[in-house]
Amino acid sequence: MFRNLKKQGEETPLDHIPEMDYSHNWFMEAYRTLINSSNDSGRIPLSELKIFQQEFGLIGTFKEFARIIYSISDTYAEYREKENQKEINKLG
């Protein structure tokens, strides 16, 4: 569908896909590794971030790393909560 529009010179959503760079992928992979260390509240302990730093190194500072990992974690938690609420609404 989009290819036909593109051939006709039309703008499509494919024209606006951001390019993924290495650092974005690196942080997501770090998050996927660290999520296994989440505590009962769902938070990744700061001590686990420090261990990750010692074992794998970082892109940027530790403060930046912690902020990005916790932002990814918070965003995912919000998404899960919305999805759970949708399921509850379907059942109710």
Kinemage of the C-alpha trace (Angstrom):
@kinemage 1
@onewidth
@group {chain A} dominant
@subgroup {mainchain}
@vectorlist {calphas} color= white
{ca met a 1} P 0.000 0.000 0.000
{ca phe a 2} L 2.664 2.515 1.036
{ca arg a 3} L 4.900 1.542 -1.865
{ca asn a 4} L 2.174 2.473 -4.348
{ca leu a 5} L 1.698 5.844 -2.664
{ca lys a 6} L 5.448 6.364 -2.690
{ca lys a 7} L 5.611 5.601 -6.419
{ca gln a 8} L 2.938 8.257 -6.949
{ca gly a 9} L 5.093 10.765 -5.062
{ca glu a 10} L 2.844 10.797 -1.999
{ca glu a 11} L 4.210 11.146 1.517
{ca thr a 12} L 3.714 8.070 3.701
{ca pro a 13} L 4.351 7.151 7.345
{ca leu a 14} L 7.438 5.335 6.116
{ca asp a 15} L 8.964 8.754 5.427
{ca his a 16} L 8.940 9.492 9.141
{ca ile a 17} L 10.500 6.395 10.699
{ca pro a 18} L 13.343 7.534 12.939
{ca glu a 19} L 16.670 5.861 12.451
{ca met a 20} L 17.739 3.700 15.362
{ca asp a 21} L 21.247 4.322 16.513
{ca tyr a 22} L 23.538 2.056 18.474
{ca ser a 23} L 23.044 3.829 21.803
{ca his a 24} L 19.256 3.302 21.761
{ca asn a 25} L 19.705 -0.396 21.117
{ca trp a 26} L 22.458 -0.602 23.729
{ca phe a 27} L 20.207 0.845 26.449
{ca met a 28} L 17.336 -1.480 25.532
{ca glu a 29} L 19.657 -4.479 25.711
{ca ala a 30} L 20.949 -3.265 29.080
{ca tyr a 31} L 17.357 -2.922 30.300
{ca arg a 32} L 16.507 -6.437 29.102
{ca thr a 33} L 19.461 -7.758 31.076
{ca leu a 34} L 18.680 -5.740 34.194
{ca ile a 35} L 14.923 -6.402 34.289
{ca asn a 36} L 15.690 -9.894 35.572
{ca ser a 37} L 17.061 -8.255 38.726
{ca ser a 38} L 13.853 -6.359 39.533
{ca asn a 39} L 12.712 -6.503 43.129
{ca asp a 40} L 9.142 -7.189 44.334
{ca ser a 41} L 8.087 -3.619 43.586
{ca gly a 42} L 9.315 -3.985 40.000
{ca arg a 43} L 12.245 -1.592 40.446
{ca ile a 44} L 15.766 -2.470 39.406
{ca pro a 45} L 18.008 -1.898 42.435
{ca leu a 46} L 20.694 0.727 42.029
{ca ser a 47} L 23.224 -1.872 43.171
{ca glu a 48} L 22.383 -3.939 40.067
{ca leu a 49} L 23.071 -0.927 37.852
{ca lys a 50} L 26.454 -0.555 39.548
{ca ile a 51} L 27.251 -4.229 38.939
{ca phe a 52} L 26.221 -3.853 35.290
{ca gln a 53} L 28.573 -0.877 35.011
{ca gln a 54} L 31.462 -2.868 36.467
{ca glu a 55} L 30.852 -5.880 34.238
{ca phe a 56} L 29.974 -4.249 30.913
{ca gly a 57} L 30.959 -0.583 31.056
{ca leu a 58} L 28.681 2.277 30.084
{ca ile a 59} L 27.813 4.692 27.329
{ca gly a 60} L 27.919 8.086 29.034
{ca thr a 61} L 27.919 8.679 32.774
{ca phe a 62} L 26.426 6.468 35.461
{ca lys a 63} L 23.834 9.166 36.219
{ca glu a 64} L 22.707 9.220 32.571
{ca phe a 65} L 22.633 5.420 32.491
{ca ala a 66} L 20.478 5.212 35.625
{ca arg a 67} L 18.076 7.867 34.357
{ca ile a 68} L 17.611 6.148 31.006
{ca ile a 69} L 17.171 2.659 32.483
{ca tyr a 70} L 14.668 3.922 35.070
{ca ser a 71} L 12.822 5.890 32.382
{ca ile a 72} L 12.530 2.773 30.223
{ca ser a 73} L 11.356 0.823 33.274
{ca asp a 74} L 8.766 3.447 34.254
{ca thr a 75} L 7.465 3.705 30.698
{ca tyr a 76} L 7.087 -0.050 30.447
{ca ala a 77} L 5.312 -0.188 33.829
{ca glu a 78} L 2.849 2.492 32.654
{ca tyr a 79} L 2.233 0.554 29.452
{ca arg a 80} L 1.614 -2.685 31.381
{ca glu a 81} L -0.803 -0.901 33.716
{ca lys a 82} L -2.789 0.480 30.767
{ca glu a 83} L -2.901 -2.937 29.121
{ca asn a 84} L -4.023 -4.567 32.377
{ca gln a 85} L -6.738 -1.933 32.749
{ca lys a 86} L -7.960 -2.643 29.220
{ca glu a 87} L -8.240 -6.334 30.070
{ca ile a 88} L -10.112 -5.572 33.290
{ca asn a 89} L -12.503 -3.318 31.382
{ca lys a 90} L -13.156 -6.066 28.836
{ca leu a 91} L -14.008 -8.518 31.603
{ca gly a 92} L -16.115 -6.047 33.605
